[in-house]
Amino acid sequence: MPPRLSFPYALATLINLFIFPLGVNSKAQSTGCPIVSKNYAEFLRLPKEEKKPVKDCFSDLECARIERAVGAVPYADWILCMIYTGFRISEFL
């Protein structure tokens, strides 16, 4: 049994990488190409899709509280801008 392949790519990319050889091989076999006698792409197995952890986000109540703090709390306006734009701290600075 071949070893399980592990790639640092997204599942959609892996599927596309494995479907392409299957399609090329089936086309070559259907046209009677003498070079292709065995479809080795059939032996490839995709890794299981891992569940990603749910990211924490600010609730509407927390956003309203930060909005009220603008002007009174230092950098509250910056935090509010990062919440609405989705910027990370390093991107915002």
C-alpha positions in Angstrom: 0.0 0.0 0.0 1.5 3.4 -1.0 2.2 5.9 1.8 -0.4 8.6 2.6 0.6 11.9 0.9 0.6 15.0 3.0 0.7 18.5 1.4 0.4 21.9 2.9 -2.2 22.9 0.3 -5.9 23.5 0.5 -8.2 20.5 -0.2 -9.5 22.1 -3.5 -5.9 22.4 -4.8 -5.2 18.8 -3.9 -8.4 17.7 -5.7 -7.4 19.6 -8.8 -3.9 18.2 -8.7 -5.2 14.6 -8.6 -8.1 15.0 -11.0 -6.0 16.4 -13.8 -3.9 13.2 -14.2 -7.0 11.1 -14.1 -8.6 13.0 -16.9 -5.4 13.0 -19.0 -4.9 9.3 -18.5 -8.5 8.4 -19.3 -8.4 10.5 -22.5 -5.1 8.8 -23.5 -6.5 5.3 -22.8 -9.8 6.0 -24.7 -7.9 7.1 -27.8 -5.7 4.0 -27.8 -2.4 5.6 -27.0 0.1 2.8 -26.8 2.3 4.7 -24.3 -0.3 4.8 -21.5 -1.1 1.3 -20.3 -1.9 1.8 -16.6 -3.5 4.7 -14.7 -1.3 5.4 -11.8 -3.4 8.3 -10.6 -6.0 5.7 -9.3 -3.6 4.9 -6.5 -3.4 8.4 -5.1 -5.5 9.1 -2.0 -6.5 12.5 -0.8 -6.0 13.5 2.9 -9.1 14.0 5.0 -10.2 17.5 5.3 -9.5 18.9 8.8 -12.0 21.0 10.6 -10.6 24.5 11.1 -11.2 26.1 14.5 -13.8 28.8 14.7 -12.2 32.3 15.1 -13.4 34.6 17.9 -15.0 37.8 16.7 -16.5 40.8 18.4 -20.2 40.7 19.1 -22.5 43.6 18.2 -22.6 44.6 21.8 -18.8 44.7 22.1 -18.6 46.7 18.9 -21.1 49.2 20.3 -19.1 49.4 23.5 -15.9 50.2 21.6 -17.7 52.8 19.6 -18.8 54.6 22.8 -15.2 54.4 24.0 -13.8 56.3 21.0 -12.3 59.5 22.3 -12.2 58.3 25.9 -10.1 55.2 25.6 -6.7 55.5 23.8 -6.6 53.6 20.5 -10.3 52.7 20.6 -10.7 54.3 17.2 -7.9 52.2 15.8 -9.4 49.0 17.2 -12.8 50.0 15.7 -11.2 50.5 12.3 -9.5 47.2 12.4 -12.8 45.5 13.3 -14.6 46.9 10.4 -11.8 46.6 7.8 -10.5 43.2 8.9 -6.9 44.4 9.1 -4.5 42.7 11.4 -2.4 44.9 13.7 0.7 44.6 11.5 -1.3 45.5 8.4 -2.9 48.4 10.0 0.3 50.0 11.2 
